[in-house]
């Protein structure tokens, strides 16, 4: 009996030792295999393991380039916005902001990251583009932003905005988001009218009053846009829009010299084809099946349109290959041309489609 118990006990001990040994070496081998597999996956898929600093390095890179813009009218603070230093020369620093931030100001103050304030001079701007340039005396602490490319942005790319939303208490607030859309055609409100369309970057980062004129940066801290609340539809939440940096920089040298953008003139008074009541009051009737286009109310003297075949009652439906939906889209398409350009205008008259050529003249309005 004792011998039998001894044999059984010995077998149990041997089994336990064997199982333990197998578990130890097997687990070690499994861990090595798993580690090797994970490393291979990372190497093959180019996976980058990051820490929790997020955009901290990019923010550090750009924070000192962002300013607060204060609009004073007759000695009183009327409103404020944001801006970004995009250029520094031997004498001056140049700040880009929105046109509506500085519009009708009698004086401008610029607040920098170090709490310093300087008097700025509005050099020029454009209400349709909603971009303006301010000049200040150069200081040693000034730093300019690195210009990036909005053309390289993709849906889902990380971006962040820096600005002073609401009031000075929230000076240089950071809001982070992603690119929700590129090349969005957004209607801009100018002089309380929705009469201008602009291509913009759509983002989900918060853009509030006071953020206007502030910069939009990509994940590398490169300037890719200028934010504007005027591009935000009041009926939509969670959407922000930014003017493409290429559009802003194209005209920056013009504004620096105090010059205006030379806008082309078609040479007609017009109204949307959908405004049937107004048209009837002007003795013009539009077919019921027409739901887009603009109608010629009159042709201006000494304009390109006067030398074309356009006349009162014609319905313009295309310029070049671009469909003209309404007045806002007509300006959007027209302002992509230059003074002196010849454009092909497609229009409807008495139910038939015609084409005519118009030479664009200068428009200072």
Residue pairs with C-beta under 8 A, 6 or more apart in sequence:
41 47
42 49
54 176
55 158
55 160
55 174
55 176
55 219
57 221
58 160
58 217
58 219
58 220
58 221
59 160
59 162
59 174
59 221
61 146
61 221
62 145
62 146
62 162
62 215
62 217
62 221
62 223
63 113
63 162
63 172
64 112
64 113
64 141
64 143
65 84
65 85
65 143
65 144
65 145
65 215
66 82
66 83
66 84
66 85
66 113
66 162
66 163
66 172
66 214
66 215
67 82
67 83
67 84
67 85
67 95
67 110
67 111
67 112
67 113
68 80
68 81
68 82
68 83
68 110
68 111
68 164
68 168
68 171
68 172
69 80
69 81
69 82
69 83
69 95
69 97
69 101
69 102
69 108
69 109
69 110
69 120
69 134
69 213
70 77
70 80
70 108
70 109
70 110
70 111
71 77
71 78
71 79
71 80
71 81
71 101
71 102
71 103
71 104
71 105
71 108
72 78
72 105
72 106
72 107
72 108
72 109
73 104
73 105
73 106
74 106
75 106
75 107
78 104
78 105
79 101
80 101
80 164
80 167
80 168
80 210
81 97
81 98
81 101
81 102
81 163
81 164
81 210
81 211
81 212
81 213
81 214
82 97
82 101
82 162
82 163
82 164
82 210
82 211
82 212
82 213
82 214
82 215
82 227
83 95
83 96
83 97
83 101
83 110
83 134
83 213
83 214
84 95
84 96
84 97
84 145
84 162
84 213
84 214
84 215
84 223
84 226
85 93
85 94
85 95
85 142
85 143
85 144
85 145
86 94
86 95
86 96
86 144
86 145
86 147
86 223
86 249
86 252
87 93
87 94
87 144
87 252
87 256
88 94
88 138
88 142
88 144
89 138
90 138
91 137
91 138
92 135
92 136
92 137
92 138
93 135
93 136
93 137
93 138
93 139
93 142
93 144
94 123
94 133
94 134
94 135
94 252
94 256
95 110
95 120
95 133
95 134
95 135
95 136
96 131
96 132
96 133
96 134
96 213
96 226
96 248
96 252
97 131
97 132
97 134
97 212
97 213
97 214
97 226
98 130
98 131
98 132
98 212
98 213
98 226
98 228
98 230
99 125
99 126
99 127
99 129
99 130
99 131
99 132
100 127
100 130
100 212
100 228
100 230
101 132
101 212
101 213
102 108
102 122
102 125
102 132
102 134
103 127
103 132
105 122
107 119
108 119
108 120
108 121
108 122
108 134
109 117
109 118
109 119
109 120
110 117
110 118
110 119
110 120
110 134
110 136
111 117
111 168
111 171
112 118
112 139
112 141
112 142
113 172
114 141
116 139
116 141
118 136
118 137
118 139
119 136
120 134
120 135
120 136
121 134
121 135
121 136
122 132
122 133
122 134
123 132
123 133
123 134
123 135
123 255
123 256
123 257
123 258
124 132
124 133
124 254
124 255
124 256
124 257
124 258
124 259
124 260
125 131
125 132
125 133
125 255
126 132
126 251
126 255
126 260
126 261
127 190
127 191
128 188
128 190
128 196
128 261
128 263
128 331
128 335
129 198
129 243
129 247
129 248
129 251
129 261
130 188
130 198
130 228
130 230
130 231
130 243
131 226
131 243
131 247
131 248
131 251
131 252
131 255
132 213
132 255
133 252
133 255
133 256
135 256
145 215
145 217
145 222
145 223
146 221
146 222
146 223
147 222
147 223
147 245
147 249
148 217
148 218
148 220
148 222
148 223
148 224
148 245
149 222
149 224
149 245
149 246
150 182
150 201
150 224
150 225
150 244
150 245
150 246
151 246
153 159
153 179
153 182
153 201
153 218
153 224
154 179
154 182
155 178
155 179
155 180
155 181
155 182
156 178
156 179
157 178
157 179
157 218
157 219
158 176
158 177
158 178
158 218
158 219
159 176
159 177
159 178
159 179
159 201
159 203
159 205
159 216
159 217
159 218
159 219
159 224
159 225
160 174
160 175
160 176
160 177
160 205
160 216
160 217
160 219
161 174
161 175
161 177
161 203
161 205
161 206
161 207
161 211
161 214
161 215
161 216
161 217
161 227
161 240
161 242
162 172
162 173
162 174
162 214
162 215
162 217
163 172
163 173
163 210
163 211
163 212
163 213
163 214
163 215
163 227
164 170
164 171
164 172
164 173
164 210
164 211
164 214
165 173
165 206
165 208
165 209
165 210
165 211
166 208
166 209
166 210
167 210
170 210
175 205
175 206
175 207
175 211
176 205
177 203
177 204
177 205
177 206
177 240
178 203
178 204
178 205
179 201
179 202
179 203
180 202
180 203
180 204
180 239
181 201
181 202
182 201
182 202
183 199
184 199
184 200
184 201
184 202
184 241
185 197
185 198
185 199
185 200
185 332
186 197
186 198
186 199
186 200
186 202
186 231
186 233
186 241
187 194
187 196
187 197
187 233
187 328
188 194
188 196
188 197
188 198
188 230
188 231
189 230
190 196
190 230
194 328
195 327
195 328
195 331
196 328
196 331
196 332
197 328
197 329
197 331
197 332
198 231
198 243
198 247
198 332
199 244
199 247
200 225
200 231
200 241
200 242
200 243
200 244
201 216
201 224
201 225
201 241
201 242
201 243
201 244
202 239
202 240
202 241
203 216
203 239
203 240
203 241
203 242
204 238
204 239
204 240
205 216
205 240
206 240
207 227
207 228
207 229
207 232
207 240
207 241
207 242
208 229
209 229
211 227
211 229
212 227
212 228
212 229
212 230
213 226
213 227
213 228
214 226
214 227
215 223
215 225
215 226
215 227
216 223
216 224
216 225
216 226
216 227
216 242
217 223
217 224
218 224
223 245
224 242
224 244
224 245
225 242
225 243
225 244
225 245
226 242
226 243
226 245
226 248
227 240
227 241
227 242
227 243
228 241
228 242
228 243
231 241
231 242
231 243
232 239
232 240
232 241
233 239
251 261
254 260
254 261
260 364
262 338
262 339
262 362
263 335
263 339
263 362
263 363
263 364
263 365
264 334
264 335
264 337
264 338
264 339
264 341
264 360
264 361
264 362
264 363
265 303
265 304
265 339
265 360
265 361
265 362
265 363
266 303
266 304
266 305
266 330
266 334
266 358
266 360
267 299
267 300
267 303
267 304
267 305
267 306
267 358
267 361
268 296
268 297
268 298
268 299
268 300
268 303
268 305
268 310
269 296
269 297
269 298
269 300
270 294
270 295
270 296
270 297
270 316
270 327
270 330
271 278
271 279
271 282
271 294
271 295
271 297
271 327
272 293
272 294
272 295
272 326
272 327
273 279
273 286
273 290
273 291
273 292
273 293
273 294
273 295
273 315
273 326
274 291
274 292
274 326
276 286
279 285
279 286
279 295
282 297
284 295
284 297
284 312
284 313
286 295
286 315
287 351
290 315
290 348
292 317
292 323
292 324
292 325
292 326
293 315
293 316
293 317
293 324
293 325
293 326
293 348
294 315
294 316
294 324
294 326
294 327
294 330
295 313
295 314
295 315
295 316
296 305
296 310
296 311
296 312
296 313
296 314
296 315
296 316
296 347
297 312
298 312
299 305
299 306
299 310
299 311
299 312
300 306
302 361
303 361
304 358
304 359
304 360
304 361
305 358
307 358
307 359
308 345
308 356
308 357
308 358
309 354
309 356
310 316
310 345
310 347
310 356
310 358
311 349
313 349
314 347
314 348
314 349
315 347
315 348
315 349
316 324
316 330
316 345
316 346
316 347
317 323
317 324
317 346
317 347
317 348
317 353
318 324
318 344
318 345
318 346
319 330
319 333
319 334
319 343
319 344
319 345
319 346
320 333
320 343
320 344
322 329
322 333
323 329
324 330
324 333
334 343
334 360
337 343
337 360
338 360
339 360
339 361
339 362
339 363
340 359
340 360
341 359
341 360
342 357
342 358
342 359
342 360
343 357
343 358
343 360
344 355
344 356
344 357
345 355
345 356
345 357
345 358
346 353
346 354
346 355
347 353
347 354
347 355
347 356
348 354
